[in-house]
Amino acid sequence: MIEHIDLSLINWSRAQFALTAMYHWLFVPLTLGLAFIVAIMETIYVRTGDVEWKKITKFWMILFGINFAIGVSTGIILEFEFGTNWSNYSWFVGDIFGAPLAIEGIMAFFMESTFIAVMFFGWNKVSKKFHLLSSWLTAFGANLSALWILVANGWMQYPVGMQFNPDTARNEMMNFWDVIFSPIGINKFLHTITSAYVLSAIFVVGISAWFLIRKRHILFSKRSIIVASVFGLVSSLYLVWSGDGSAYQVAQKQPMKLAAMEGLYNGQKSAGIIVFGVLNPEKEYTNDEEPHLFKMEIPKLLSFLGYRNADAFVPGIKDIIEGGYEYLDENGKKQSAISTDEKIERGKIALASLAKYKEAKDAGNDSLKIAHRKTLEENFQYFGYGFLNDPKSIVPNIPLVFYSFHIMVALAFWFILIFVLALYFVYKDQIVTKKWFLRLAFLTIPLAYIAQQCGWIVAEVGRQPWVIQDIMPTVAAVSQIDTRAVQITFFLFLIVFTGLLIAEISIMSKQIKTGPKDS
Amino acid sequence: MNRSNIFNRIFHLYYDGFKNMTIGRKLWTIILIKLFIFFVVFKVFFFSDFLETHFKTDVEKSDYVLKQLTSPKQLKND
């Protein structure tokens, strides 16, 4: 019997998850980066004994506290949604998701909450060095919390270290270290946290620039700009490096995402990377229209970045759907890519084997059980394709991924320019007079948030239709609940999270207007 | 330093910290309201765990998910 699934249920469930994740990520990156900036400032205070640095530390610490308090627990909603809206997925991933999230919860509670208390309540109550240690441990604790959730996300992008158990319909962790040290997971963690550091540095530079425009707290602002710009510049360089690592992993493990990021419909040898381009809205992978109305590209760079070979072949959307191109597998052996039609066929064999395995198990027929399990395991890598009926459904939203990727990259280089100029003007002692730069630096704050959201759009929209790459699409992951319930909670979240955002902006603005206080 | 002294100092760290909060009071109010909305309103009224609510044992849950996975699916607009 064919079960009919309402597309609007999937879309509303996805929209709700996206809304929650995007709002959550408005709060998280500033916490991750500002914690380190504060720790660095306090280190300078402890080493020099200069009370101006204590004033600087305390001011940014208060903004860190506001952001932490408003943002804390916003991620818990995502876990609620797993159980309610994505119950098939929740069950299917089993302990692989549960273990990292449990570790995250315990670490976040004990490390962050303990040392944050010392950070805020401990001035003059504990020694300077213990207070400083608490600030650093808060920063490391916050970032370690991010490690676990990003490892879990990395596993969804590239599932490793597990085995599917057909008796329980769950994936069981076979190797914890394979999950933790998955190349996708590690790159994702490093790229994500460094991007958070850049956002935080832009925030500090921007707010300090605002003080300088108003000719307030000149020394405070200059010193804040120096620390944030150095921190931001170092982080930016690492961000570019980790971005390259992420793109390399995407090329190997998620070629469709890479093709979407570049709007690459037909594969090419010596493929260039697009610096700026406009997509042709008429383009489909089945027609011969040009993919871009306009483009500026750097020749051969996509091949080099994706495969470390300037002449390598980069498969396009059409190639990935039709197959037939050659690629190197994980063991470095040359393989011919199979078509999506064939993957769908093998996925359906895997699903049928699972059903027959269950029947054989219920009938007590062990030999049939073994045979069907073997067929299931042979085809499990395409398990998720069995839920698809049309090869086109593996193509994500190309314009959204393409433009998000290019905006993110362009903004990353813009931020580097801001840090370099800030340091140059401070070094030349001209920063106070460069009003145009100060205004630009202040206006760059929202751009840092836009870059963050674009990064997540590339990562998540770029891998659609998969919840778990190649193993489970959204259509199989969603709970069969009433669409109206999802719609109602979508708007409830929208109201609550918007309220939190308004509270954050208004409390923070008030605190910034008040400015740093002499301690 | 004896144990009671350490506990006393930890107690006063938190006690004095909470007592002397300025902006922290507003933030704690927001945190508590937020937690109430999340854990009482959302969790209780809107976000019951689908499998926990509908099935009692792990066997029932896995049977249900297996059935979900192995039933051919078609989107209504396919």
Interface residues (C-beta under 8 A of the other chain):
Chain A: M1 I2 E3 H4 I5 D6 L7 I10 I62 G65 I66 A69 I70 V72 S73 I76 I77 F80 E81 G83 T84 N85 S87 N88 S90 W91 F92 A117 V118 F120 F121 G122 K125 V126 P166 D167 T168 A169 R170 L351 A352 L354 A355 K358 F387 N389 D390 V475 A476 S479 Q480 I481 A485 I488 T489 L492 V496 L500 A503 I507 Q511
Chain B: R9 H12 L13 Y14 D16 G17 F18 I23 G24 K26 L27 W28 I30 I31 K34 L35 I37 F38 F42 K43 F46 F47 S48 D49 F50 L51 E52 D58 K61 S62 V65 L66 Q68 L69 T70 S71 P72 K73 Q74 L75 K76 N77 D78
